[in-house]
Amino acid sequence: MLICGMSYNTPMNHELRHYIELLTSMTHKELTARYKHTVFGFLWIFINPLLQMIVIGFIFPFFIKEAIPHYYLYLFIGLLTWNFFSLSLSKSCASIVNERSLIKKAAFPRSVIPISIIFSNLTNYLIAFGLFLIPILLVNTLTIYSVFSFFGGLIMLVTFIIGISLLTSALNVRFRDINFFVQAMLIIWFYATPIIYSLSQIPDRLSWIWRLNPLTSILQLMQHALIGSALPDITMLTSNSLIIAAITIFGILIFREESKNFDDWL
Amino acid sequence: MKQPAAIAIQLTDIRKKYQIHHEKPTLVEKFIKDHNETFWALKKLTLTVHKGEKIGIIGRNGSGKTTLLKIMAGITAPTSGRVQTYGRVVSLIDLEAGFHADLTGYQNIYLNGMLLGMSRREIEAKIKDIIAFADLKQFIDAPLFTYSSGMALRLGFAVAVHAEPDILLLDENLSAGDANFRIKARRKLQEFFREEKTIIVVTHYLDFIAETCDRIIHIKNGAVVRDGGLEILSQYDPDWKRPQKK
């Protein structure tokens, strides 16, 4: 994916290699710079959902009739995934504006700025999941098919985050309201996603809301992979996938167009 | 085997429109009162730069010089027209920009070099030269926030000149660091001027242009008004006298 490449008279694979090198280097920068001067460093990725899990896991069961199996683990999968999503989106949305000094300096492909933020969060997410496998192995819910379900969900998730981040970060350069809008939406979005509840607790007549929310299938796939809860039904999976594809294509197109003139608005 | 007429930059019918925003526009402003205050910074500008030319661009404030430089650097795109550049363009504008305060000088060289278009292998091959040129000594392993502004500037200059630019864009105020470093920077630039590199300088400092450039382009209201040799300098500013060669 080459967005806003300069027209050098060099072969395509050279440009692609440079893009990958630059992205790797920017991702590395994000990872090293984020937790500098902190004592717990990377562990914060783990501590946040852990605290949320303990609080929600204690309070929420008072309000639901049918209990979700392995509820603490269920919560943790959702919270970890949600934090990856919301952290990536809220940070990359403002990223072009925040990195204006880079934009004004040189003509590199602009998309490395938001995508490097996403990849650094992805790295943390995967490491945190690696640690999380220990309690999962204890409850013995993993099967061979977990791998497919997990990576299917992961591919959908990363695609969606890249698409929506490109879209919002590009628009935020001209319309700074976008950033505030995204922050506000994230609060609502959390409750519109099956993180602390499961979709089976939602009345059928309202299920269209979750069909519009791509995170529904993604979370169901993750939850299925790790603790064997229900898979998303085919309607849900199809409509969620189509929305992800549409937003991602739209995001790439908007970013490609807007990135030519980022400098004019910064 | 150099071809004397090879083109380095070809600009065709470049126009650049800016929207004048007194404040950052909001969504509401955009849709409710669609105010179209625009300003054409460049108007149908066509320019051919050949390989190895040393060009000085002159013009009053607001004539479009900086916009032209940004378009040649690929930092912004023209509203209409065609930009073709052949070779690596490096601008010495905003040298201290693009460093990350929490990363070490060493890590920042990699990051900055890649942003300028260098590959990892190229940087690895040149990192010793870059560190030596920037003269940072033990600070190379310290995070950038511990650097003085002069040190950051030196590092920025060192990375940019080691990026092996085919086309070099210079802005005025190229006063990097202390007297010692200025001499070193000047020597490095003179080296570039002697080589076959294409150099484009934007400045109000006519003496510098007279000393270094062989082609002068005078820009006024976003268009080329004069294009030629050093005689343009005295037409541009009748009070200006060509300095005597030492």
Contacts between the chains, C-beta under 8 A, distances in Angstrom:
chain1	res1	chain2	res2	distance
A	6	B	74	4.8
A	6	B	85	7.4
A	7	B	83	7.9
A	7	B	84	7.0
A	7	B	85	7.4
A	8	B	85	7.3
A	8	B	87	7.8
A	8	B	88	7.5
A	9	B	86	5.6
A	17	B	119	7.2
A	18	B	114	7.5
A	18	B	117	6.9
A	18	B	119	6.2
A	21	B	114	6.1
A	21	B	119	6.2
A	21	B	120	5.2
A	22	B	114	4.7
A	22	B	115	7.1
A	25	B	110	5.9
A	25	B	111	5.6
A	25	B	114	5.2
A	25	B	120	7.7
A	26	B	111	7.2
A	29	B	100	5.8
A	29	B	103	6.2
A	29	B	107	7.2
A	29	B	111	5.7
A	32	B	102	7.5
A	32	B	103	6.5
A	32	B	107	7.2
A	33	B	100	5.8
A	33	B	102	4.4
A	33	B	103	6.2
A	36	B	102	4.7
A	36	B	143	7.8
A	37	B	102	7.7
A	101	B	94	6.9
A	101	B	97	4.0
A	101	B	98	5.8
A	102	B	97	7.0
A	102	B	98	4.9
A	102	B	115	6.5
A	103	B	75	7.3
A	104	B	75	6.5
A	104	B	93	7.8
A	104	B	94	5.8
A	104	B	97	6.4
A	105	B	75	7.6
A	105	B	91	7.7
A	105	B	93	7.2
A	105	B	94	5.0
A	105	B	97	4.6
A	105	B	98	4.6
A	105	B	115	6.8
A	106	B	73	7.2
A	106	B	75	7.1
A	106	B	90	7.8
A	106	B	91	7.1
A	106	B	98	7.2
A	106	B	115	5.0
A	106	B	116	5.4
A	106	B	117	7.4
A	107	B	73	5.8
A	107	B	74	3.1
A	107	B	75	5.5
A	107	B	89	7.2
A	108	B	114	7.6
A	108	B	115	4.9
A	108	B	116	7.9
A	108	B	117	7.1
A	174	B	25	6.9
A	175	B	25	6.9
A	175	B	26	6.8
A	175	B	27	5.1
A	175	B	30	6.8
A	176	B	24	5.4
A	176	B	26	7.1
A	177	B	26	5.4
A	177	B	27	4.8
A	177	B	28	8.0
A	178	B	27	8.0
A	260	B	76	7.2
A	260	B	77	3.6
A	261	B	76	6.1
A	261	B	77	6.0
A	262	B	76	7.8
A	263	B	70	6.4
A	263	B	75	5.1
A	263	B	76	4.1
A	264	B	18	5.9
A	264	B	19	7.6
A	264	B	76	6.0
A	265	B	21	7.8
